[in-house]
Amino acid sequence: MCDSILNKHLMTVQDLADTVSDAPASTRRLLDKCDGRAQSGTETMVRLRLRGRRIAATPQVQIAGVGWVDLLVGERLIVEVDGEQFHTGLEKFAEDRRRDREAVRRGYLPVRFTYPDVVHRWTVSEQVILDIVRSNRHRSPRHNPPR
């Protein structure tokens, strides 16, 4: 939630720190994990869960021909976290598919998760990411060790 607030410039980091100044230390420390790049709480959840697995995920990366992607893992794995608000309707649905095709054409591996995938079915969703990372498919071919 704090990432979203920072991303939308609704508050500054100092404003947020002031707001939670009376909260327990464990809550205040959560601000250290916010960078303001994520556009939704579910993006932040995915990034922090991957970080907990020691998998670096860079938020809000711009890729030529594709546009801004929610998270990039390694050089190739695009993780999109789609909320209903911005991904419903025929035009948005079609644009998401166009972006995925272009990403694949450029050598990326796009995967899409919904809010329920992140919040209610994370173990299944996480396994998709872990399988790709463990097989090194998230890396550019020049970084993949021979099998």
C-alpha positions as a printed NumPy array, in Angstrom:
array([[  0.   ,   0.   ,   0.   ],
       [  2.827,   2.407,   0.839],
       [  4.487,   1.753,  -2.528],
       [  1.229,   2.715,  -4.245],
       [  0.928,   5.879,  -2.17 ],
       [  4.491,   6.883,  -3.027],
       [  4.062,   5.975,  -6.704],
       [  0.97 ,   8.165,  -6.977],
       [  2.759,  10.993,  -5.127],
       [ -0.036,  11.139,  -2.541],
       [  2.493,  11.317,   0.302],
       [  6.236,  11.528,   0.75 ],
       [  8.355,   8.975,   2.58 ],
       [  8.535,  11.443,   5.471],
       [  4.729,  11.797,   5.494],
       [  4.403,   8.025,   5.714],
       [  7.046,   7.833,   8.439],
       [  5.175,  10.474,  10.423],
       [  1.91 ,   8.583,   9.944],
       [  3.331,   5.345,  11.355],
       [  5.585,   6.951,  13.968],
       [  3.489,   5.535,  16.838],
       [  3.237,   2.076,  15.277],
       [  5.345,  -0.857,  16.468],
       [  8.949,  -0.916,  15.233],
       [  8.199,  -3.914,  12.983],
       [  5.584,  -1.823,  11.16 ],
       [  7.877,   1.204,  10.856],
       [ 10.642,  -1.002,   9.395],
       [  8.325,  -1.977,   6.54 ],
       [  8.837,   1.507,   5.083],
       [ 12.444,   0.537,   4.374],
       [ 11.124,  -2.004,   1.849],
       [  9.168,   0.614,  -0.102],
       [ 10.711,   2.323,  -3.072],
       [  7.658,   3.926,  -4.651],
       [  8.092,   2.238,  -8.013],
       [  5.32 ,  -0.356,  -7.691],
       [  1.906,   0.721,  -8.881],
       [ -0.059,  -1.668,  -6.698],
       [  0.133,  -3.509,  -3.42 ],
       [  0.088,  -6.854,  -5.199],
       [  3.185,  -5.887,  -7.205],
       [  4.932,  -5.086,  -3.935],
       [  3.776,  -8.377,  -2.429],
       [  5.292, -10.309,  -5.325],
       [  8.556,  -8.331,  -5.229],
       [  8.981,  -8.824,  -1.477],
       [  8.055, -12.499,  -1.602],
       [ 10.631, -13.046,  -4.339],
       [ 13.182, -11.059,  -2.357],
       [ 12.49 , -13.416,   0.552],
       [ 13.521, -16.24 ,  -1.812],
       [ 16.639, -14.255,  -2.784],
       [ 15.28 , -13.586,  -6.248],
       [ 15.825, -10.011,  -7.389],
       [ 12.89 ,  -8.454,  -9.203],
       [ 13.239,  -4.966, -10.634],
       [  9.955,  -3.033, -10.586],
       [  8.626,  -0.897, -13.42 ],
       [ 11.1  ,  -1.59 , -16.212],
       [ 10.511,  -0.054, -19.632],
       [ 11.055,  -2.414, -22.563],
       [ 11.104,  -1.098, -26.128],
       [  8.003,  -2.123, -28.057],
       [  6.397,  -3.55 , -24.93 ],
       [  6.201,  -0.595, -22.574],
       [  6.432,  -0.608, -18.788],
       [  6.346,  -4.017, -17.123],
       [  5.543,  -4.599, -13.464],
       [  8.616,  -6.669, -12.594],
       [ 11.636,  -7.994, -14.443],
       [ 13.411, -11.02 , -12.992],
       [ 16.855, -11.526, -14.44 ],
       [ 17.091, -10.261, -17.99 ],
       [ 14.117, -12.109, -19.499],
       [ 11.302, -12.982, -17.097],
       [  8.517, -10.415, -17.126],
       [  6.077, -10.732, -14.234],
       [  2.837,  -8.828, -14.699],
       [  0.358,  -8.501, -11.832],
       [ -2.994,  -7.636, -13.356],
       [ -5.75 ,  -6.009, -11.358],
       [ -9.28 ,  -5.824, -12.73 ],
       [ -9.301,  -2.032, -12.725],
       [ -6.65 ,  -1.655, -15.442],
       [ -6.949,  -4.926, -17.334],
       [-10.63 ,  -5.383, -18.151],
       [-12.435,  -4.539, -21.335],
       [-11.713,  -5.717, -24.843],
       [ -9.176,  -2.956, -25.665],
       [ -7.071,  -3.52 , -22.554],
       [ -7.316,  -7.288, -22.912],
       [ -6.137,  -7.061, -26.537],
       [ -3.319,  -4.649, -25.635],
       [ -2.032,  -6.999, -22.93 ],
       [ -1.896,  -9.824, -25.502],
       [ -0.123,  -7.6  , -28.033],
       [  2.443,  -6.668, -25.392],
       [  2.974, -10.33 , -24.491],
       [  3.491, -11.289, -28.151],
       [  5.975,  -8.46 , -28.622],
       [  7.815,  -9.451, -25.442],
       [  8.108, -13.044, -26.669],
       [  9.254, -11.823, -30.09 ],
       [ 12.03 ,  -9.898, -28.33 ],
       [ 13.13 , -12.931, -26.299],
       [ 11.317, -12.265, -23.026],
       [  9.165, -14.685, -21.034],
       [  6.   , -12.909, -19.875],
       [  3.855, -14.424, -17.119],
       [  0.66 , -12.851, -15.791],
       [ -0.889, -13.189, -12.375],
       [ -4.166, -11.864, -11.037],
       [ -4.936, -10.553,  -7.561],
       [ -6.313, -13.982,  -6.503],
       [ -3.163, -15.652,  -7.907],
       [ -1.024, -13.473,  -5.632],
       [ -3.232, -13.323,  -2.548],
       [ -5.011, -16.688,  -2.493],
       [ -2.937, -19.009,  -4.701],
       [  0.586, -17.765,  -4.133],
       [  2.189, -21.193,  -3.686],
       [  1.033, -22.228,  -7.167],
       [  1.984, -18.87 ,  -8.711],
       [  5.354, -18.804,  -6.983],
       [  6.125, -22.285,  -8.299],
       [  5.794, -21.005, -11.889],
       [  8.417, -18.339, -11.188],
       [ 10.673, -20.716,  -9.253],
       [ 10.613, -23.279, -12.078],
       [ 11.715, -20.637, -14.585],
       [ 14.437, -19.282, -12.295],
       [ 15.756, -22.723, -11.337],
       [ 16.1  , -23.621, -15.014],
       [ 17.906, -20.292, -15.678],
       [ 15.396, -19.32 , -18.356],
       [ 15.128, -15.889, -16.714],
       [ 18.662, -15.121, -17.861],
       [ 19.82 , -14.079, -21.289],
       [ 21.203, -16.991, -23.312],
       [ 24.737, -15.719, -22.795],
       [ 24.24 , -16.188, -19.022],
       [ 22.748, -19.667, -19.218],
       [ 25.25 , -22.391, -18.351],
       [ 25.299, -25.324, -20.78 ],
       [ 23.227, -28.344, -19.703]])
